[in-house]
Amino acid sequence: MSAAHRHHHHTERHFAASDTVRDIVLGMADGLTVPFALAAGLSAANVASRVVVVAGVAEIAAGAIAMGLGGYLAARGEADHYHSERRREFREVRELQREEEREIVDIFKGYGLDRAACEPILEHFRNDHEAWVDFMMHFELGLETPQPGRALRSALTIGSAYIVGGLVPLVPYMLINTLKPALLVSVVCTGAALAIFGAAKSRFTGVRGWRSALQTVLIGGLASATAFLLAHWIGGGTP
């Protein structure tokens, strides 16, 4: 057997969803579910299709802004927390070096290394505080360096995904003036979109495609059915 056959590359596949993917999932999931539930609830109240469209557009605008602002503040808070912890680690490396070295040794003990084995690493870190702090941020605190402009990108991504998702259940009401046919088309379109979105999301979550699609459809359907039945009950009418 040749060396080419004896040696082969082992490729591992791991879930490594980026922050952008998570933002899209967050915005799209709420965008498909909340406006759909609102439209279904208004349909149960026997309002005109135009009212559903106006209320839906207003909700999409408000929801996109609120979700985007929430994403911005969350990302901004994570960045502020990271930089605050990094400044603290630099201070501890300078003022509490022995304690910090002990923490490094404790980390490597979990991998079967004693202090003698760690000494070359400690010697390197004594001469390179930047690398030392990078190590502590990652292995002690579990914090990664925030990407520049992350907060603004997060806000725009979540808000845009919310708008795209929210238009799916609303477009049938824009095109069909009669309430019941518009509701039926909206249900079909939103159900299909939720299933496709759930299946696509499975590529990043590691969950089987059919299971993710089913979970997403059930969650969206439960939210809209609750709104529909509640509005019907309060209105006391027949949808």
C-alpha positions as CSV (number, residue, x, y, z in Angstrom):
1,M,0.0,0.0,0.0
2,S,1.4,3.4,-1.0
3,A,2.0,6.2,1.4
4,A,-0.7,8.2,-0.3
5,H,-3.2,5.4,0.6
6,R,-1.9,5.0,4.1
7,H,-2.2,8.7,5.0
8,H,-5.5,10.5,4.7
9,H,-6.9,13.7,6.0
10,H,-9.5,13.6,8.7
11,T,-12.0,16.4,8.3
12,E,-14.1,17.3,11.3
13,R,-17.4,19.2,10.9
14,H,-18.4,21.4,13.8
15,F,-21.1,23.9,14.4
16,A,-19.5,27.4,13.9
17,A,-22.4,29.7,13.3
18,S,-21.3,33.3,13.0
19,D,-22.8,36.2,14.8
20,T,-24.4,37.3,11.6
21,V,-26.2,33.9,11.2
22,R,-27.5,34.1,14.7
23,D,-28.8,37.6,14.1
24,I,-30.6,36.5,10.9
25,V,-32.2,33.6,12.8
26,L,-33.3,35.9,15.6
27,G,-34.8,38.5,13.3
28,M,-36.4,36.1,10.9
29,A,-37.9,33.9,13.5
30,D,-39.7,36.8,15.2
31,G,-40.5,38.5,11.9
32,L,-42.3,35.4,10.7
33,T,-44.1,34.8,13.9
34,V,-45.2,38.1,15.4
35,P,-46.8,39.8,12.3
36,F,-48.4,36.5,11.4
37,A,-50.0,36.2,14.9
38,L,-51.2,39.8,14.6
39,A,-52.7,39.3,11.2
40,A,-54.4,36.1,12.3
41,G,-55.8,37.9,15.4
42,L,-57.1,40.8,13.4
43,S,-58.7,38.4,10.9
44,A,-60.6,36.8,13.7
45,A,-62.0,40.2,14.7
46,N,-63.4,40.5,11.2
47,V,-61.6,43.8,10.3
48,A,-61.0,44.8,6.7
49,S,-57.9,43.6,4.9
50,R,-56.7,47.2,4.7
51,V,-56.8,47.4,8.5
52,V,-54.7,44.2,8.7
53,V,-52.2,45.7,6.3
54,V,-51.9,49.0,8.1
55,A,-51.6,47.4,11.5
56,G,-49.1,44.8,10.1
57,V,-46.9,47.4,8.5
58,A,-46.9,49.5,11.7
59,E,-46.0,46.4,13.7
60,I,-43.2,45.4,11.3
61,A,-41.7,48.9,11.5
62,A,-41.9,49.0,15.3
63,G,-40.7,45.4,15.7
64,A,-37.7,45.9,13.3
65,I,-36.6,49.0,15.2
66,A,-37.1,47.4,18.6
67,M,-35.3,44.2,17.6
68,G,-32.5,46.1,15.9
69,L,-32.1,48.4,18.9
70,G,-32.0,45.4,21.2
71,G,-29.3,43.7,19.0
72,Y,-27.3,46.9,19.0
73,L,-27.4,47.3,22.8
74,A,-26.6,43.6,23.4
75,A,-23.6,43.8,21.1
76,R,-22.5,47.1,22.6
77,G,-22.8,45.7,26.1
78,E,-20.8,42.6,25.2
79,A,-18.0,44.8,23.7
80,D,-18.0,47.1,26.8
81,H,-17.8,44.1,29.1
82,Y,-14.9,42.6,27.1
83,H,-12.8,45.7,27.2
84,S,-13.6,46.2,30.9
85,E,-12.4,42.6,31.7
86,R,-9.4,43.1,29.5
87,R,-8.3,46.2,31.4
88,R,-8.8,44.3,34.6
89,E,-6.7,41.4,33.4
90,F,-3.8,43.7,32.4
91,R,-3.9,45.2,35.9
92,E,-3.8,41.8,37.6
93,V,-1.0,40.6,35.4
94,R,1.1,43.6,36.5
95,E,0.1,43.6,40.2
96,L,-0.8,40.0,41.0
97,Q,1.5,38.1,38.8
98,R,1.9,35.1,41.2
99,E,-1.8,34.6,41.4
100,E,-2.2,34.9,37.7
101,E,0.5,32.3,37.1
102,R,-1.3,30.0,39.5
103,E,-4.4,30.4,37.5
104,I,-2.6,29.4,34.3
105,V,-1.2,26.3,36.0
106,D,-4.7,25.4,37.3
107,I,-6.0,25.7,33.7
108,F,-3.3,23.3,32.4
109,K,-3.8,20.9,35.3
110,G,-7.1,20.0,33.6
111,Y,-5.0,18.8,30.7
112,G,-2.6,16.7,32.8
113,L,0.3,19.3,33.0
114,D,2.1,20.3,36.2
115,R,3.8,23.5,36.9
116,A,7.2,22.3,35.6
117,A,5.6,21.5,32.3
118,C,4.0,25.0,32.3
119,E,7.2,26.8,33.1
120,P,8.2,27.6,29.4
121,I,4.7,29.0,28.9
122,L,4.9,31.1,32.0
123,E,8.3,32.4,31.0
124,H,6.9,33.5,27.6
125,F,4.0,35.2,29.2
126,R,6.2,37.1,31.7
127,N,7.8,38.7,28.7
128,D,4.6,39.2,26.6
129,H,1.8,40.5,28.7
130,E,-0.4,41.0,25.6
131,A,-0.3,37.3,24.9
132,W,-0.8,36.6,28.6
133,V,-4.0,38.6,28.7
134,D,-5.2,37.1,25.4
135,F,-4.8,33.7,27.0
136,M,-6.6,34.6,30.2
137,M,-9.5,36.3,28.3
138,H,-10.0,33.1,26.2
139,F,-9.3,30.3,28.6
140,E,-10.2,31.8,32.0
141,L,-13.1,34.1,31.1
142,G,-14.3,32.5,27.8
143,L,-14.5,35.9,26.1
144,E,-13.6,36.5,22.4
145,T,-12.5,39.7,20.9
146,P,-15.5,41.7,19.6
147,Q,-15.5,42.5,15.9
148,P,-15.3,46.2,15.0
149,G,-18.7,47.6,14.0
150,R,-20.4,44.5,15.4
151,A,-23.2,46.5,17.2
152,L,-24.3,48.4,14.1
153,R,-24.1,45.3,11.8
154,S,-26.2,43.4,14.4
155,A,-28.9,46.0,14.5
156,L,-29.1,46.3,10.7
157,T,-29.1,42.5,10.2
158,I,-31.8,41.7,12.9
159,G,-34.0,44.6,11.7
160,S,-33.7,43.7,8.0
161,A,-34.4,40.0,8.7
162,Y,-37.4,41.0,10.8
163,I,-38.8,43.1,7.9
164,V,-38.3,40.3,5.4
165,G,-39.9,37.7,7.6
166,G,-42.8,40.0,8.6
167,L,-43.7,40.7,4.9
168,V,-44.4,37.0,4.2
169,P,-47.7,36.8,6.2
170,L,-48.7,40.3,5.2
171,V,-48.3,40.3,1.4
172,P,-51.5,38.1,0.9
173,Y,-53.5,40.8,2.6
174,M,-52.0,43.4,0.3
175,L,-53.0,41.4,-2.8
176,I,-56.3,40.0,-1.7
177,N,-59.2,42.2,-0.5
178,T,-61.3,39.5,0.9
179,L,-60.4,38.6,4.5
180,K,-60.9,34.8,4.6
181,P,-59.0,34.0,1.4
182,A,-56.2,36.3,2.4
183,L,-56.0,34.6,5.8
184,L,-55.8,31.1,4.1
185,V,-53.1,32.2,1.7
186,S,-51.2,33.9,4.6
187,V,-51.4,30.7,6.6
188,V,-50.0,28.6,3.7
189,C,-47.3,31.1,2.8
190,T,-46.2,31.6,6.4
191,G,-46.3,27.8,7.1
192,A,-44.1,27.1,4.1
193,A,-41.7,29.9,5.0
194,L,-41.4,28.7,8.6
195,A,-40.7,25.2,7.4
196,I,-38.1,26.4,4.9
197,F,-36.5,28.7,7.5
198,G,-36.5,25.9,10.1
199,A,-34.8,23.5,7.7
200,A,-32.2,26.1,6.7
201,K,-31.6,26.9,10.3
202,S,-30.7,23.2,10.9
203,R,-27.5,23.6,8.9
204,F,-26.2,25.9,11.6
205,T,-27.7,24.3,14.7
206,G,-26.9,20.6,14.0
207,V,-30.5,19.6,14.4
208,R,-32.0,17.4,11.8
209,G,-33.7,19.4,9.0
210,W,-37.2,17.8,9.4
211,R,-37.1,18.2,13.2
212,S,-36.0,21.9,13.0
213,A,-38.7,22.6,10.4
214,L,-41.4,20.9,12.5
215,Q,-40.4,22.8,15.6
216,T,-40.4,26.1,13.9
217,V,-43.8,25.5,12.3
218,L,-45.3,24.4,15.6
219,I,-44.0,27.4,17.5
220,G,-45.2,29.9,14.8
221,G,-48.6,28.0,14.5
222,L,-49.1,28.0,18.2
223,A,-48.5,31.8,18.5
224,S,-50.8,32.6,15.6
225,A,-53.5,30.2,16.8
226,T,-53.5,31.7,20.2
227,A,-53.9,35.2,18.8
228,F,-56.6,34.1,16.5
229,L,-58.6,32.3,19.2
230,L,-58.2,35.1,21.7
231,A,-59.3,37.8,19.3
232,H,-62.3,35.6,18.2
233,W,-63.2,35.0,21.9
234,I,-63.0,38.7,22.8
235,G,-64.8,39.8,19.7
236,G,-67.5,37.2,20.3
237,G,-68.0,36.9,16.6
238,T,-67.6,34.3,13.9
239,P,-64.4,34.7,11.9
